């Protein structure tokens, strides 16, 4: 028997299922996102600290639960339980949205904003933890940009589905569409071959250990400590742009449907840019130089963009003969580079950490730390607005954060506790 063709087929099947699964995961999320974001646009940025405070408290409560689950249950059981729980919740929201007029848009909006935020962070974080189990570090350099591209394709299809179906089927039906795509994603993940020699030598067994190990590791291990700082700095920049965008939409769009359409278009531009990076520049950087430059470059670009915002304020810039608000450009480029470059690079680096760090530490950073940063930044922005700091001042603060993030990204990519890259591809 020739084992080499079988191994090649197994790797090809694994990659195809990984790409399909992430495509479906992000399709599910981006079906919901325009509905969530138009609620924020209706309220303006002053409402964000309250929203993020609730999300942060929920994250703190759920992070130990997640740590307990991964310590006690095998990987496939974790996937099955987690994804099915979110699917059930999506279906449970259907009668609530059908009764929106009786419940009230504000009350339902707060609950839905928090739930969608939790959904996104846990579902996506768990997916990439599984990918870090399946692929070794050299493999991750090669395949993670393509897996991320599959996700970006889903991030394009999701808002397109919302735009094309919501007026005909209504908002409650979009929750069913999201649940169905997430169920298909779960099926693809459960179908991943188990005979490929990957990064998990436990056979997907439970991790064991303390339920708070992820929080401890995030402050004690050098790589995770750098990733914690990078998350806070990068999130600070992204949340600043998101809050400024909320104020922009509140000022320019009075109609809920128009706001939803604007945010759907914004997601299409962001995800289209991210997909372009994943097809072009990101694979070149990852293959030629490893994750280092792919992690550092977005912070350098953010620094330049925010400096432009400081110098020019909210004025329009002309792109291809069309006047586009500079705030929109900042939002598209910063988020597009995060999804199209920073995320594949950071996830490739996690393959060089022990399995407990990949699940517990990574999940803590991408849930509790992320939402703490959201709360910190939005509260700070409200304080800056209260003392009269405008967009130029906020842009200057953001450019300083980007400068610090550049050095932190460099240190993360060269952290001494990263394991050597495996040569087995």
Long-range contacts (C-beta under 8 A, 24 or more apart in sequence): 7-196, 10-193, 10-195, 10-196, 11-196, 13-193, 14-134, 14-192, 14-193, 14-196, 15-143, 15-146, 15-147, 17-188, 17-189, 17-191, 17-192, 18-131, 18-134, 18-143, 18-147, 18-150, 18-188, 18-192, 19-146, 19-147, 19-149, 19-150, 20-150, 20-185, 20-188, 21-127, 21-150, 21-185, 21-188, 21-189, 22-127, 22-147, 22-148, 22-150, 22-151, 22-154, 22-185, 23-150, 23-151, 23-153, 23-154, 23-157, 23-185, 24-154, 24-181, 24-182, 24-184, 24-185, 24-188, 25-123, 25-124, 25-127, 25-151, 25-154, 25-181, 25-182, 25-185, 26-124, 26-151, 26-152, 26-154, 26-155, 26-158, 27-154, 27-155, 27-157, 27-158, 27-161, 27-181, 28-123, 28-154, 28-158, 28-178, 28-179, 28-181, 28-182, 28-185, 29-116, 29-119, 29-120, 29-123, 29-124, 29-155, 29-158, 29-178, 30-154, 30-155, 30-156, 30-157, 30-158, 30-159, 30-162, 30-267, 30-271, 31-158, 31-159, 31-161, 31-162, 31-174, 31-177, 31-178, 31-181, 32-116, 32-119, 32-158, 32-174, 32-175, 32-178, 33-116, 33-158, 33-159, 33-263, 33-267, 34-159, 34-162, 34-163, 34-260, 34-261, 34-263, 34-264, 34-267, 35-112, 35-162, 35-166, 35-171, 35-174, 35-260, 36-112, 36-113, 36-116, 36-117, 37-259, 37-260, 37-263, 38-256, 38-259, 38-260, 38-263, 39-105, 39-109, 39-112, 39-113, 40-113, 40-246, 41-246, 41-249, 41-250, 41-253, 41-259, 41-262, 41-263, 42-109, 42-250, 42-256, 42-259, 43-109, 43-246, 43-250, 44-246, 44-247, 44-250, 45-243, 45-244, 45-246, 45-247, 45-250, 45-378, 45-381, 45-382, 46-382, 46-385, 48-239, 48-242, 48-243, 48-246, 48-374, 48-378, 48-381, 49-375, 49-378, 49-379, 49-382, 50-110, 51-110, 51-113, 51-114, 52-371, 52-374, 52-375, 52-378, 53-375, 54-110, 54-114, 55-113, 55-114, 55-117, 55-118, 55-371, 55-374, 55-375, 56-368, 56-371, 56-372, 56-374, 56-375, 58-114, 58-118, 59-118, 59-121, 59-367, 59-368, 59-370, 59-371, 59-372, 60-368, 62-118, 62-122, 62-367, 63-214, 63-215, 63-363, 63-364, 63-367, 63-368, 64-211, 64-212, 65-211, 66-122, 66-214, 66-360, 66-363, 66-367, 67-210, 67-211, 67-212, 67-213, 67-214, 67-360, 67-363, 67-364, 68-211, 70-206, 70-207, 70-359, 70-360, 70-363, 71-206, 71-207, 71-208, 71-209, 71-210, 71-211, 71-213, 71-360, 72-206, 73-206, 74-204, 74-205, 74-206, 75-130, 75-133, 75-200, 75-204, 75-205, 76-190, 76-204, 78-126, 79-126, 79-130, 79-186, 79-189, 79-190, 80-186, 80-190, 82-122, 82-123, 82-126, 83-123, 83-182, 83-183, 83-185, 83-186, 83-189, 84-186, 86-119, 86-122, 86-123, 86-182, 87-179, 87-182, 87-183, 87-186, 89-115, 89-119, 90-175, 90-176, 90-178, 90-179, 90-182, 91-175, 91-176, 91-179, 93-172, 93-175, 94-172, 94-175, 94-176, 95-172, 97-171, 97-172, 97-175, 98-172, 100-171, 117-371, 118-367, 121-366, 121-367, 121-370, 121-371, 122-363, 122-367, 123-182, 124-366, 125-362, 125-363, 125-366, 125-367, 126-363, 127-189, 128-347, 128-350, 128-362, 129-350, 129-358, 129-359, 129-362, 129-363, 130-189, 130-192, 131-347, 132-199, 132-347, 132-350, 132-351, 132-353, 132-358, 132-362, 133-198, 133-199, 133-200, 133-204, 133-355, 133-358, 134-192, 134-196, 134-198, 134-199, 134-200, 135-198, 135-199, 135-351, 136-198, 136-199, 136-351, 136-422, 136-424, 136-425, 137-199, 137-348, 137-351, 137-352, 137-419, 137-421, 137-422, 138-421, 138-422, 138-423, 138-424, 138-425, 139-422, 139-425, 140-347, 140-348, 140-351, 141-286, 141-287, 141-290, 141-291, 141-348, 142-286, 142-287, 142-425, 144-286, 144-344, 144-347, 144-348, 145-278, 145-282, 145-283, 145-286, 145-344, 146-278, 146-283, 147-344, 148-278, 148-282, 148-339, 148-340, 148-343, 148-344, 148-347, 149-275, 149-278, 149-279, 151-339, 152-271, 152-272, 152-274, 152-275, 152-278, 152-339, 152-340, 153-275, 155-267, 155-270, 155-271, 155-274, 155-275, 155-339, 156-268, 156-271, 156-272, 156-275, 158-267, 159-264, 159-265, 159-267, 159-268, 159-271, 160-264, 160-268, 162-260, 162-264, 163-261, 163-264, 166-260, 197-424, 199-351, 199-355, 199-422, 200-355, 202-355, 207-355, 207-356, 207-359, 207-360, 209-356, 209-360, 213-356, 213-360, 213-361, 214-356, 214-359, 214-360, 214-361, 214-362, 214-363, 214-364, 214-365, 215-364, 215-368, 217-356, 217-357, 217-360, 217-361, 217-364, 218-361, 218-364, 218-365, 218-369, 221-353, 221-357, 221-361, 221-417, 222-415, 222-416, 222-417, 223-349, 223-353, 223-357, 223-412, 223-415, 223-417, 223-418, 224-353, 224-357, 224-361, 224-362, 224-365, 226-408, 226-411, 226-412, 226-415, 227-346, 227-362, 227-365, 227-412, 228-365, 228-369, 229-408, 230-295, 230-346, 230-405, 230-408, 230-409, 230-412, 231-365, 231-366, 231-369, 231-370, 231-373, 232-369, 232-372, 232-373, 232-376, 233-299, 233-401, 233-402, 233-404, 233-405, 233-408, 234-298, 234-299, 234-338, 234-342, 234-405, 235-370, 235-373, 235-374, 235-377, 236-373, 236-376, 236-377, 236-398, 236-401, 237-302, 237-306, 237-334, 237-398, 237-401, 237-402, 237-405, 238-334, 238-335, 238-338, 239-373, 239-374, 239-377, 239-378, 239-381, 240-377, 240-381, 240-394, 240-397, 240-398, 241-327, 241-330, 241-331, 241-334, 241-335, 241-398, 242-331, 243-377, 243-378, 243-381, 244-327, 244-330, 244-331, 244-391, 244-394, 245-327, 245-328, 245-331, 248-314, 248-325, 248-327, 248-328, 266-328, 266-331, 266-332, 269-332, 269-336, 270-331, 270-332, 270-335, 270-336, 270-339, 271-336, 271-339, 272-336, 273-332, 273-333, 273-336, 273-337, 273-340, 274-335, 274-336, 274-337, 274-338, 274-339, 274-340, 274-341, 275-340, 276-340, 277-336, 277-337, 277-340, 277-341, 278-340, 278-341, 278-344, 281-341, 282-340, 282-341, 282-344, 282-345, 285-341, 285-345, 286-344, 286-345, 286-348, 290-413, 291-345, 291-346, 291-348, 291-349, 291-413, 292-410, 292-413, 292-414, 294-341, 294-342, 294-344, 294-345, 295-342, 295-345, 295-346, 295-349, 295-409, 295-410, 295-412, 295-413, 296-406, 296-409, 296-410, 296-413, 297-337, 297-341, 298-334, 298-337, 298-338, 298-341, 298-342, 298-409, 299-402, 299-403, 299-405, 299-406, 299-409, 300-402, 300-406, 301-333, 301-334, 301-337, 302-333, 302-334, 302-337, 302-398, 302-399, 302-402, 302-405, 303-399, 303-402, 303-403, 303-406, 305-329, 305-330, 305-333, 305-334, 306-330, 306-395, 306-396, 306-398, 306-399, 306-402, 307-395, 307-396, 307-399, 308-395, 309-391, 309-392, 309-394, 309-395, 309-398, 310-392, 310-393, 310-395, 310-396, 310-399, 311-392, 313-390, 313-391, 313-392, 313-395, 314-391, 327-391, 345-413, 346-412, 349-412, 349-413, 349-418, 352-418, 352-419, 352-420, 352-421, 353-417, 353-418, 353-419, 354-419
